[in-house]
Amino acid sequence: MVNAGVWQSLTEELKAKGVTLVAVSKTKPASDVQALYDLGQRDFGENYVQELVDKQPVLPQDIRWHYIGHLQSNKVKYIAPYVHLIHAVDSFKLLQEINKQAAKHNRTIHVLLQLQIADEETKHGLNEHGITELMEYYEAQRDSLQNIQICGLMGMATFTDDEEQVRTEFARLHNFYKHIKATYFIAKPYFNTCSMGMSGDYNIAIAEGSTMVRIGSMLFGARG
């Protein structure tokens, strides 16, 4: 069940702050996505390849699909024809595979690099050194990677009630985002996305510089 009132107020709040709202529709039926689409939402996020593959053909084709889960290289081919943004790139191998599959469809796929900021083993992502190393590989092979565009960074904070810890983790991500932009993308306006913040912590994320938030339960209700 979609909460239209929450969507309306959240959309107005985020638009005023220049923040993109990605509605996380994982585990929710296509009818809920359609209901939110009818209100005006266009950016939707999915965590599972099979779920996205099932929903995409039966929903409006101008939806901007965000793949926000951990993505295995062998699954890229299934979403390459239409995915708008892949949020969680955490290896150069995955970057190469996305480029390969995008080239097959004569399109450019936008991606974000995932920085591990949470104090949790279950969260994926690279540390600062890992992202710097990936960027060096990318710079060396940029000419052969014409079908991807690195647009920013993303990260997920620790699931905790300690707001100061969450704030510190988001600040770390934003500071590193600024460093990567200044080092590798200083003249590239498309590198403009710092994706952080979900239903429980998006206000802190925005205060620390987020440009894109991923909201699910606030809009669709709790997952069963």
TORMI-503905 format. One line per 5 residues: their letters; for each residue x, y, z of N, C-alpha, C, O. Coordinates in nm, 3 decimals. Layout:
// TORMI-503905
a) X:Y:Z:X:Y:Z:X:Y:Z:X:Y:Z; ... .
This chain:
// TORMI-503905
mvnag) 0.086:-0.120:0.000:0.000:0.000:0.000:0.089:0.124:0.000:0.174:0.141:0.087; 0.068:0.211:-0.097:0.150:0.331:-0.111:0.095:0.443:-0.023:-0.025:0.466:-0.018; 0.185:0.513:0.045:0.146:0.627:0.128:0.163:0.755:0.047:0.271:0.814:0.043; 0.054:0.797:-0.017:0.059:0.912:-0.108:0.094:1.042:-0.037:0.168:1.125:-0.090; 0.042:1.058:0.082:0.069:1.181:0.157:0.215:1.195:0.193:0.273:1.303:0.181 .
vwqsl) 0.276:1.085:0.238:0.418:1.088:0.271:0.500:1.114:0.146:0.596:1.193:0.150; 0.465:1.051:0.035:0.538:1.073:-0.090:0.533:1.219:-0.130:0.635:1.276:-0.170; 0.416:1.281:-0.120:0.400:1.421:-0.161:0.486:1.513:-0.077:0.558:1.597:-0.131; 0.480:1.499:0.053:0.557:1.588:0.141:0.708:1.562:0.127:0.787:1.656:0.130; 0.746:1.436:0.113:0.887:1.402:0.098:0.941:1.455:-0.034:1.052:1.507:-0.039 .
teelk) 0.863:1.441:-0.139:0.904:1.491:-0.270:0.928:1.641:-0.267:1.027:1.691:-0.321; 0.837:1.714:-0.203:0.850:1.860:-0.195:0.974:1.898:-0.113:1.048:1.989:-0.150; 0.995:1.827:-0.002:1.110:1.855:0.084:1.242:1.832:0.010:1.333:1.914:0.015; 1.251:1.719:-0.059:1.375:1.683:-0.126:1.400:1.771:-0.249:1.514:1.807:-0.278; 1.295:1.804:-0.321:1.310:1.890:-0.438:1.367:2.025:-0.398:1.452:2.081:-0.467 .
akgvt) 1.319:2.078:-0.287:1.367:2.208:-0.237:1.516:2.202:-0.202:1.586:2.304:-0.207; 1.563:2.084:-0.166:1.704:2.068:-0.126:1.791:2.014:-0.239:1.911:1.994:-0.221; 1.731:1.992:-0.356:1.808:1.941:-0.469:1.851:1.797:-0.454:1.956:1.757:-0.506; 1.772:1.717:-0.384:1.806:1.578:-0.358:1.711:1.486:-0.436:1.590:1.507:-0.436; 1.768:1.386:-0.503:1.689:1.291:-0.581:1.632:1.182:-0.490:1.703:1.126:-0.406 .
lvavs) 1.504:1.153:-0.507:1.438:1.047:-0.431:1.430:0.920:-0.515:1.370:0.918:-0.623; 1.493:0.813:-0.465:1.479:0.681:-0.526:1.385:0.601:-0.437:1.415:0.574:-0.321; 1.271:0.563:-0.493:1.173:0.484:-0.418:1.213:0.338:-0.425:1.213:0.278:-0.533; 1.246:0.279:-0.310:1.295:0.141:-0.307:1.176:0.046:-0.303:1.105:0.034:-0.203; 1.156:-0.021:-0.416:1.035:-0.103:-0.435:1.061:-0.252:-0.421:0.976:-0.332:-0.459 .
ktkpa) 1.176:-0.291:-0.369:1.208:-0.434:-0.355:1.102:-0.504:-0.270:1.055:-0.450:-0.170; 1.068:-0.622:-0.310:0.967:-0.711:-0.248:0.824:-0.658:-0.261:0.730:-0.724:-0.216; 0.805:-0.543:-0.321:0.671:-0.487:-0.339:0.619:-0.520:-0.478:0.697:-0.525:-0.573; 0.488:-0.541:-0.492:0.433:-0.579:-0.622:0.439:-0.465:-0.724:0.449:-0.348:-0.688; 0.433:-0.502:-0.851:0.435:-0.404:-0.959:0.321:-0.304:-0.945:0.334:-0.189:-0.987 .
sdvqa) 0.210:-0.346:-0.887:0.095:-0.255:-0.871:0.129:-0.139:-0.778:0.080:-0.028:-0.798; 0.212:-0.163:-0.677:0.255:-0.054:-0.588:0.347:0.043:-0.661:0.338:0.165:-0.642; 0.436:-0.012:-0.744:0.524:0.074:-0.825:0.438:0.161:-0.917:0.461:0.281:-0.930; 0.339:0.098:-0.981:0.251:0.171:-1.072:0.176:0.282:-0.999:0.160:0.392:-1.052; 0.131:0.255:-0.877:0.057:0.356:-0.800:0.145:0.477:-0.770:0.099:0.591:-0.779 .
lydlg) 0.269:0.453:-0.735:0.360:0.564:-0.706:0.400:0.636:-0.835:0.418:0.758:-0.837; 0.415:0.560:-0.943:0.442:0.619:-1.074:0.329:0.714:-1.113:0.354:0.823:-1.164; 0.204:0.671:-1.088:0.089:0.754:-1.124:0.086:0.885:-1.047:0.028:0.984:-1.093; 0.148:0.887:-0.930:0.158:1.011:-0.853:0.266:1.104:-0.909:0.263:1.225:-0.885; 0.361:1.046:-0.983:0.467:1.127:-1.043:0.609:1.078:-1.017:0.704:1.137:-1.068 .
qrdfg) 0.625:0.971:-0.940:0.758:0.918:-0.911:0.815:0.847:-1.034:0.745:0.772:-1.101; 0.943:0.870:-1.063:1.004:0.806:-1.180:1.127:0.722:-1.145:1.162:0.632:-1.222; 1.194:0.748:-1.033:1.314:0.673:-0.996:1.279:0.565:-0.894:1.229:0.594:-0.785; 1.305:0.439:-0.931:1.274:0.325:-0.845:1.398:0.238:-0.828:1.475:0.219:-0.922; 1.416:0.185:-0.706:1.532:0.104:-0.675:1.497:-0.040:-0.643:1.402:-0.067:-0.570 .
enyvq) 1.574:-0.132:-0.699:1.556:-0.275:-0.674:1.686:-0.338:-0.628:1.794:-0.296:-0.669; 1.674:-0.438:-0.541:1.791:-0.506:-0.483:1.823:-0.639:-0.549:1.936:-0.689:-0.539; 1.725:-0.698:-0.618:1.742:-0.833:-0.671:1.719:-0.834:-0.822:1.619:-0.781:-0.871; 1.812:-0.895:-0.894:1.806:-0.896:-1.040:1.676:-0.959:-1.090:1.610:-0.903:-1.177; 1.640:-1.074:-1.036:1.521:-1.144:-1.087:1.395:-1.061:-1.066:1.307:-1.059:-1.152 .
elvdk) 1.388:-0.993:-0.954:1.270:-0.909:-0.927:1.262:-0.793:-1.025:1.153:-0.758:-1.072; 1.376:-0.735:-1.056:1.379:-0.625:-1.153:1.343:-0.677:-1.293:1.268:-0.612:-1.366; 1.396:-0.792:-1.329:1.366:-0.852:-1.459:1.217:-0.881:-1.473:1.161:-0.866:-1.582; 1.153:-0.921:-1.365:1.010:-0.949:-1.369:0.925:-0.822:-1.379:0.824:-0.820:-1.449; 0.967:-0.717:-1.310:0.886:-0.595:-1.305:0.902:-0.506:-1.428:0.805:-0.448:-1.476 .
qpvlp) 1.024:-0.497:-1.478:1.052:-0.398:-1.583:0.960:-0.408:-1.706:0.915:-0.304:-1.754; 0.932:-0.528:-1.758:0.850:-0.534:-1.879:0.704:-0.495:-1.860:0.637:-0.455:-1.955; 0.653:-0.507:-1.737:0.510:-0.485:-1.715:0.480:-0.345:-1.659:0.365:-0.315:-1.625; 0.581:-0.262:-1.651:0.564:-0.126:-1.597:0.605:-0.023:-1.701:0.670:-0.058:-1.799; 0.566:0.105:-1.683:0.598:0.208:-1.782:0.747:0.212:-1.818:0.834:0.201:-1.732 .
qdirw) 0.773:0.228:-1.946:0.910:0.218:-1.995:0.994:0.342:-1.968:1.115:0.340:-1.994; 0.935:0.449:-1.917:1.016:0.567:-1.884:1.059:0.568:-1.737:1.114:0.668:-1.690; 1.034:0.460:-1.665:1.085:0.449:-1.528:1.237:0.444:-1.533:1.295:0.377:-1.618; 1.301:0.516:-1.440:1.446:0.510:-1.427:1.478:0.407:-1.318:1.463:0.434:-1.198; 1.523:0.290:-1.360:1.550:0.182:-1.267:1.690:0.194:-1.208:1.789:0.206:-1.281 .
hyigh) 1.698:0.192:-1.076:1.825:0.195:-1.004:1.849:0.056:-0.946:1.764:0.003:-0.874; 1.964:-0.002:-0.977:1.998:-0.130:-0.913:2.083:-0.099:-0.791:2.196:-0.052:-0.804; 2.028:-0.125:-0.672:2.092:-0.078:-0.549:2.152:-0.189:-0.464:2.214:-0.162:-0.361; 2.134:-0.314:-0.508:2.188:-0.426:-0.430:2.328:-0.464:-0.472:2.385:-0.404:-0.563; 2.384:-0.565:-0.406:2.513:-0.620:-0.446:2.495:-0.693:-0.578:2.409:-0.782:-0.589 .
lqsnk) 2.574:-0.658:-0.678:2.554:-0.711:-0.813:2.669:-0.805:-0.851:2.785:-0.766:-0.845; 2.634:-0.928:-0.889:2.734:-1.023:-0.938:2.758:-1.000:-1.086:2.665:-0.968:-1.160; 2.881:-1.016:-1.128:2.918:-0.988:-1.268:2.833:-1.069:-1.366:2.797:-1.018:-1.473; 2.802:-1.193:-1.332:2.728:-1.278:-1.426:2.580:-1.241:-1.437:2.508:-1.300:-1.518; 2.535:-1.146:-1.358:2.394:-1.103:-1.364:2.377:-0.969:-1.438:2.264:-0.927:-1.466 .
vkyia) 2.487:-0.904:-1.469:2.479:-0.770:-1.532:2.401:-0.775:-1.663:2.324:-0.684:-1.693; 2.421:-0.881:-1.741:2.360:-0.891:-1.875:2.208:-0.883:-1.871:2.146:-0.841:-1.969; 2.149:-0.923:-1.760:2.002:-0.925:-1.753:1.941:-0.786:-1.737:1.826:-0.763:-1.775; 2.016:-0.694:-1.681:1.961:-0.560:-1.658:2.024:-0.453:-1.747:1.979:-0.339:-1.749; 2.131:-0.490:-1.820:2.204:-0.394:-1.902:2.120:-0.321:-2.007:2.150:-0.206:-2.039 .
pyvhl) 2.014:-0.384:-2.063:1.939:-0.314:-2.168:1.866:-0.189:-2.120:1.835:-0.102:-2.201; 1.839:-0.178:-1.989:1.752:-0.069:-1.946:1.791:-0.003:-1.813:1.736:0.103:-1.782; 1.881:-0.060:-1.735:1.909:-0.002:-1.602:1.961:0.141:-1.616:2.043:0.170:-1.704; 1.913:0.229:-1.531:1.950:0.371:-1.537:2.079:0.397:-1.460:2.168:0.467:-1.508; 2.088:0.341:-1.338:2.205:0.365:-1.253:2.231:0.243:-1.167:2.140:0.193:-1.100 .
ihavd) 2.356:0.195:-1.167:2.397:0.085:-1.080:2.472:0.146:-0.963:2.576:0.209:-0.981; 2.419:0.126:-0.842:2.467:0.200:-0.725:2.589:0.142:-0.655:2.662:0.215:-0.589; 2.612:0.013:-0.669:2.705:-0.050:-0.575:2.820:-0.122:-0.645:2.839:-0.242:-0.626; 2.896:-0.050:-0.726:3.012:-0.110:-0.793:3.126:-0.120:-0.692:3.170:-0.019:-0.636; 3.173:-0.243:-0.670:3.275:-0.263:-0.568:3.396:-0.341:-0.617:3.472:-0.397:-0.538 .
sfkll) 3.415:-0.346:-0.751:3.535:-0.410:-0.806:3.556:-0.361:-0.949:3.462:-0.322:-1.018; 3.681:-0.366:-0.992:3.712:-0.327:-1.130:3.657:-0.431:-1.227:3.616:-0.397:-1.338; 3.655:-0.557:-1.186:3.598:-0.664:-1.268:3.451:-0.635:-1.301:3.408:-0.653:-1.415; 3.376:-0.591:-1.200:3.235:-0.558:-1.222:3.222:-0.439:-1.316:3.134:-0.437:-1.402; 3.308:-0.340:-1.299:3.306:-0.222:-1.385:3.328:-0.263:-1.531:3.260:-0.214:-1.621 .
qeink) 3.423:-0.352:-1.554:3.451:-0.400:-1.689:3.333:-0.476:-1.749:3.302:-0.461:-1.867; 3.267:-0.556:-1.667:3.153:-0.634:-1.715:3.035:-0.543:-1.750:2.966:-0.566:-1.849; 3.013:-0.441:-1.670:2.906:-0.345:-1.700:2.934:-0.276:-1.832:2.844:-0.258:-1.914; 3.059:-0.236:-1.853:3.098:-0.173:-1.978:3.075:-0.267:-2.098:3.023:-0.226:-2.202; 3.114:-0.392:-2.081:3.098:-0.492:-2.187:2.952:-0.511:-2.225:2.917:-0.513:-2.343 .
qaakh) 2.867:-0.525:-2.125:2.725:-0.548:-2.152:2.656:-0.423:-2.205:2.566:-0.432:-2.289; 2.697:-0.306:-2.158:2.641:-0.180:-2.209:2.675:-0.162:-2.356:2.592:-0.116:-2.435; 2.798:-0.200:-2.394:2.841:-0.187:-2.534:2.756:-0.274:-2.626:2.727:-0.236:-2.739; 2.716:-0.391:-2.578:2.632:-0.481:-2.658:2.499:-0.416:-2.693:2.439:-0.448:-2.796; 2.454:-0.325:-2.608:2.326:-0.258:-2.630:2.344:-0.114:-2.677:2.249:-0.035:-2.681 .
nrtih) 2.467:-0.081:-2.712:2.499:0.051:-2.765:2.449:0.164:-2.674:2.390:0.261:-2.720; 2.476:0.148:-2.544:2.435:0.250:-2.449:2.543:0.271:-2.344:2.635:0.191:-2.330; 2.528:0.379:-2.271:2.619:0.409:-2.160:2.544:0.389:-2.030:2.435:0.443:-2.012; 2.600:0.310:-1.940:2.539:0.286:-1.811:2.610:0.369:-1.704:2.732:0.367:-1.694; 2.532:0.440:-1.626:2.586:0.521:-1.518:2.605:0.434:-1.394:2.522:0.347:-1.364 .
vllql) 2.714:0.457:-1.322:2.744:0.376:-1.204:2.794:0.464:-1.089:2.842:0.575:-1.109; 2.780:0.410:-0.968:2.837:0.469:-0.848:2.933:0.367:-0.787:2.909:0.246:-0.794; 3.041:0.414:-0.729:3.134:0.328:-0.658:3.093:0.322:-0.511:3.060:0.425:-0.452; 3.095:0.202:-0.453:3.049:0.186:-0.315:3.164:0.192:-0.216:3.257:0.111:-0.221; 3.157:0.290:-0.125:3.252:0.302:-0.017:3.196:0.234:0.108:3.083:0.262:0.149 .
qiade) 3.273:0.148:0.168:3.232:0.080:0.291:3.254:0.175:0.408:3.368:0.201:0.448; 3.144:0.227:0.463:3.155:0.320:0.575:3.099:0.263:0.704:3.124:0.316:0.812; 3.021:0.154:0.693:2.954:0.098:0.811:3.047:0.009:0.892:3.138:-0.054:0.838; 3.021:0.005:1.019:3.094:-0.082:1.111:3.023:-0.217:1.118:2.985:-0.264:1.225; 3.005:-0.279:0.999:2.930:-0.404:0.989:2.991:-0.491:0.879:3.016:-0.444:0.768 .
etkhg) 3.014:-0.617:0.910:3.073:-0.708:0.812:2.978:-0.740:0.697:3.022:-0.778:0.589; 2.848:-0.726:0.720:2.750:-0.766:0.619:2.738:-0.665:0.506:2.682:-0.697:0.401; 2.789:-0.546:0.524:2.781:-0.443:0.419:2.896:-0.459:0.320:3.010:-0.486:0.360; 2.866:-0.443:0.194:2.967:-0.455:0.089:3.034:-0.320:0.067:2.997:-0.219:0.128; 3.133:-0.320:-0.022:3.198:-0.194:-0.057:3.348:-0.200:-0.043:3.403:-0.293:0.016 .
lnehg) 3.413:-0.099:-0.097:3.558:-0.085:-0.091:3.596:0.019:0.014:3.515:0.106:0.047; 3.718:0.010:0.068:3.766:0.117:0.154:3.827:0.226:0.064:3.828:0.213:-0.058; 3.876:0.333:0.126:3.929:0.446:0.048:4.042:0.402:-0.044:4.049:0.443:-0.159; 4.132:0.318:0.008:4.244:0.271:-0.073:4.194:0.190:-0.193:4.246:0.203:-0.303; 4.093:0.107:-0.169:4.037:0.024:-0.276:3.975:0.107:-0.388:3.992:0.075:-0.505 .
itelm) 3.904:0.213:-0.351:3.843:0.299:-0.454:3.952:0.375:-0.529:3.943:0.391:-0.651; 4.053:0.423:-0.458:4.163:0.492:-0.524:4.233:0.399:-0.623:4.268:0.440:-0.734; 4.255:0.275:-0.582:4.318:0.175:-0.669:4.230:0.148:-0.791:4.281:0.141:-0.904; 4.099:0.133:-0.769:4.007:0.112:-0.880:4.012:0.230:-0.978:4.011:0.211:-1.099; 4.018:0.350:-0.924:4.023:0.469:-1.010:4.152:0.473:-1.093:4.151:0.519:-1.207 .
eyyea) 4.261:0.427:-1.036:4.387:0.423:-1.111:4.377:0.324:-1.227:4.423:0.352:-1.337; 4.315:0.208:-1.201:4.290:0.111:-1.309:4.201:0.175:-1.416:4.227:0.163:-1.536; 4.097:0.243:-1.371:4.003:0.306:-1.464:4.072:0.412:-1.550:4.052:0.417:-1.671; 4.153:0.496:-1.487:4.224:0.600:-1.561:4.316:0.539:-1.667:4.327:0.591:-1.778; 4.382:0.429:-1.632:4.475:0.365:-1.724:4.403:0.300:-1.843:4.461:0.286:-1.951 .
qrdsl) 4.278:0.260:-1.823:4.204:0.190:-1.929:4.080:0.265:-1.976:3.991:0.206:-2.038; 4.075:0.393:-1.948:3.955:0.472:-1.978:3.913:0.460:-2.124:3.794:0.457:-2.154; 4.010:0.454:-2.217:3.978:0.449:-2.360:3.899:0.324:-2.397:3.824:0.325:-2.495; 3.916:0.218:-2.320:3.844:0.094:-2.349:3.718:0.079:-2.265:3.651:-0.024:-2.268; 3.685:0.184:-2.189:3.567:0.181:-2.102:3.473:0.297:-2.137:3.437:0.378:-2.053 .
qniqi) 3.436:0.301:-2.265:3.356:0.411:-2.317:3.207:0.398:-2.288:3.131:0.492:-2.312; 3.163:0.283:-2.238:3.020:0.260:-2.220:2.976:0.262:-2.074:2.866:0.218:-2.040; 3.062:0.316:-1.989:3.022:0.341:-1.851:3.056:0.485:-1.816:3.145:0.546:-1.876; 2.984:0.538:-1.720:3.013:0.671:-1.669:3.004:0.666:-1.517:2.898:0.640:-1.460; 3.118:0.692:-1.452:3.120:0.695:-1.305:3.066:0.829:-1.261:3.125:0.934:-1.289 .
cglmg) 2.952:0.827:-1.191:2.881:0.950:-1.159:2.892:0.991:-1.012:2.842:1.097:-0.974; 2.956:0.908:-0.929:2.966:0.944:-0.788:2.993:0.825:-0.701:3.037:0.719:-0.747; 2.966:0.843:-0.572:2.987:0.738:-0.473:2.858:0.710:-0.398:2.767:0.793:-0.395; 2.851:0.592:-0.338:2.738:0.560:-0.250:2.791:0.484:-0.128:2.900:0.427:-0.131; 2.710:0.485:-0.023:2.747:0.410:0.095:2.629:0.399:0.190:2.536:0.479:0.185 .
matft) 2.634:0.298:0.277:2.529:0.276:0.377:2.589:0.280:0.516:2.690:0.216:0.544; 2.525:0.358:0.602:2.574:0.373:0.739:2.540:0.250:0.822:2.456:0.168:0.784; 2.606:0.240:0.936:2.578:0.132:1.030:2.433:0.141:1.078:2.381:0.250:1.101; 2.368:0.026:1.093:2.231:0.022:1.145:2.239:0.032:1.298:2.256:-0.067:1.368; 2.225:0.154:1.347:2.242:0.180:1.490:2.158:0.300:1.531:2.121:0.383:1.448 .
ddeeq) 2.128:0.309:1.661:2.056:0.426:1.714:2.151:0.540:1.746:2.107:0.649:1.783; 2.280:0.518:1.733:2.382:0.619:1.763:2.392:0.717:1.646:2.464:0.692:1.549; 2.318:0.827:1.656:2.313:0.923:1.545:2.449:0.985:1.517:2.479:1.019:1.403; 2.530:1.000:1.618:2.661:1.062:1.599:2.751:0.970:1.515:2.830:1.017:1.433; 2.739:0.840:1.538:2.816:0.746:1.456:2.771:0.753:1.310:2.853:0.755:1.218 .
vrtef) 2.639:0.756:1.290:2.584:0.764:1.154:2.631:0.892:1.086:2.671:0.891:0.970; 2.625:1.003:1.160:2.668:1.133:1.104:2.815:1.129:1.065:2.853:1.179:0.959; 2.897:1.069:1.150:3.040:1.059:1.121:3.067:0.976:0.997:3.153:1.010:0.916; 2.992:0.868:0.982:3.010:0.782:0.864:2.967:0.852:0.736:3.035:0.842:0.634; 2.856:0.924:0.741:2.812:1.000:0.623:2.911:1.112:0.590:2.939:1.137:0.472 .
arlhn) 2.963:1.178:0.691:3.061:1.285:0.668:3.186:1.228:0.601:3.243:1.291:0.512; 3.226:1.110:0.645:3.343:1.044:0.585:3.320:1.018:0.437:3.408:1.043:0.354; 3.200:0.967:0.404:3.169:0.940:0.263:3.169:1.069:0.182:3.226:1.073:0.072; 3.107:1.173:0.234:3.099:1.298:0.159:3.236:1.361:0.138:3.265:1.414:0.031; 3.320:1.354:0.239:3.455:1.409:0.226:3.535:1.333:0.121:3.610:1.392:0.044 .
fykhi) 3.519:1.200:0.119:3.592:1.120:0.021:3.535:1.143:-0.119:3.609:1.144:-0.218; 3.404:1.161:-0.128:3.341:1.196:-0.256:3.403:1.325:-0.311:3.435:1.331:-0.430; 3.420:1.425:-0.227:3.480:1.552:-0.271:3.625:1.532:-0.315:3.671:1.593:-0.411; 3.696:1.444:-0.243:3.836:1.415:-0.279:3.844:1.348:-0.416:3.927:1.386:-0.499; 3.759:1.248:-0.439:3.761:1.177:-0.568:3.721:1.272:-0.681:3.779:1.267:-0.790 .
katyf) 3.624:1.356:-0.656:3.582:1.454:-0.758:3.696:1.548:-0.793:3.723:1.574:-0.911; 3.764:1.599:-0.691:3.873:1.694:-0.714:3.993:1.627:-0.782:4.065:1.691:-0.858; 4.013:1.499:-0.753:4.130:1.428:-0.806:4.111:1.377:-0.948:4.201:1.385:-1.031; 3.991:1.324:-0.976:3.971:1.257:-1.104:3.864:1.319:-1.194:3.863:1.295:-1.315; 3.774:1.398:-1.137:3.658:1.445:-1.215:3.638:1.596:-1.203:3.525:1.645:-1.213 .
iakpy) 3.745:1.669:-1.182:3.732:1.812:-1.153:3.658:1.888:-1.263:3.588:1.986:-1.234; 3.672:1.845:-1.388:3.605:1.915:-1.499:3.492:1.832:-1.558:3.452:1.852:-1.672; 3.440:1.738:-1.478:3.334:1.648:-1.527:3.205:1.672:-1.447:3.189:1.617:-1.338; 3.114:1.752:-1.500:2.991:1.784:-1.427:2.902:1.663:-1.398:2.817:1.668:-1.309; 2.921:1.554:-1.472:2.837:1.436:-1.448:2.874:1.363:-1.319:2.796:1.282:-1.270 .
fntcs) 2.992:1.391:-1.264:3.028:1.331:-1.135:2.966:1.419:-1.026:3.030:1.511:-0.975; 2.842:1.389:-0.991:2.766:1.481:-0.905:2.676:1.410:-0.804:2.588:1.472:-0.744; 2.697:1.279:-0.785:2.606:1.202:-0.700:2.677:1.146:-0.577:2.774:1.072:-0.588; 2.626:1.185:-0.461:2.670:1.126:-0.335:2.547:1.061:-0.275:2.467:1.125:-0.207; 2.532:0.930:-0.301:2.410:0.858:-0.265:2.424:0.796:-0.126:2.499:0.700:-0.107 .
mgmsg) 2.352:0.853:-0.031:2.353:0.800:0.106:2.227:0.845:0.177:2.176:0.955:0.156; 2.177:0.757:0.263:2.056:0.788:0.338:1.938:0.702:0.297:1.908:0.688:0.179; 1.871:0.644:0.399:1.752:0.563:0.377:1.641:0.613:0.470:1.655:0.718:0.532; 1.533:0.538:0.481:1.417:0.587:0.557:1.453:0.632:0.699:1.401:0.732:0.747; 1.541:0.556:0.764:1.570:0.586:0.904:1.674:0.692:0.929:1.687:0.741:1.041 .
dynia) 1.751:0.729:0.825:1.862:0.822:0.849:1.880:0.927:0.739:1.984:0.993:0.733; 1.779:0.942:0.653:1.799:1.030:0.538:1.820:1.177:0.577:1.891:1.250:0.508; 1.758:1.220:0.687:1.777:1.359:0.730:1.923:1.387:0.767:1.977:1.492:0.733; 1.984:1.292:0.836:2.126:1.307:0.871:2.211:1.307:0.744:2.303:1.387:0.730; 2.178:1.216:0.652:2.254:1.206:0.527:2.249:1.336:0.448:2.351:1.382:0.396 .
iaegs) 2.130:1.395:0.439:2.116:1.520:0.364:2.195:1.632:0.431:2.258:1.713:0.364; 2.191:1.636:0.563:2.267:1.738:0.636:2.417:1.724:0.611:2.491:1.822:0.618; 2.461:1.601:0.582:2.603:1.576:0.558:2.641:1.578:0.409:2.754:1.546:0.374; 2.545:1.614:0.323:2.581:1.634:0.184:2.524:1.537:0.082:2.566:1.539:-0.034; 2.431:1.452:0.121:2.373:1.357:0.026:2.300:1.429:-0.087:2.235:1.532:-0.065 .
tmvri) 2.311:1.374:-0.208:2.236:1.427:-0.322:2.131:1.328:-0.371:2.054:1.358:-0.463; 2.128:1.208:-0.309:2.032:1.105:-0.351:2.002:1.015:-0.232:2.094:0.964:-0.167; 1.874:0.994:-0.203:1.836:0.907:-0.091:1.751:0.792:-0.143:1.679:0.805:-0.242; 1.759:0.680:-0.073:1.686:0.559:-0.110:1.582:0.530:-0.002:1.616:0.489:0.109; 1.457:0.552:-0.035:1.349:0.543:0.065:1.252:0.432:0.027:1.198:0.431:-0.083 .
gsmlf) 1.231:0.338:0.120:1.139:0.228:0.092:1.021:0.223:0.187:0.908:0.250:0.146; 1.046:0.188:0.313:0.936:0.163:0.408:0.849:0.286:0.432:0.729:0.270:0.455; 0.904:0.406:0.427:0.823:0.526:0.446:0.715:0.538:0.338:0.606:0.589:0.363; 0.748:0.491:0.218:0.658:0.506:0.104:0.568:0.385:0.084:0.451:0.401:0.049; 0.621:0.266:0.106:0.548:0.144:0.074:0.501:0.068:0.198:0.427:-0.030:0.186 .
garg) 0.544:0.113:0.317:0.511:0.039:0.438:0.615:-0.068:0.466:0.701:-0.096:0.382; 0.608:-0.126:0.583:0.707:-0.226:0.624:0.700:-0.348:0.534:0.593:-0.382:0.482; 0.813:-0.414:0.515:0.818:-0.535:0.434:0.781:-0.655:0.519:0.820:-0.666:0.635; 0.705:-0.744:0.459:0.662:-0.863:0.529:0.773:-0.964:0.545:0.752:-1.071:0.604 .
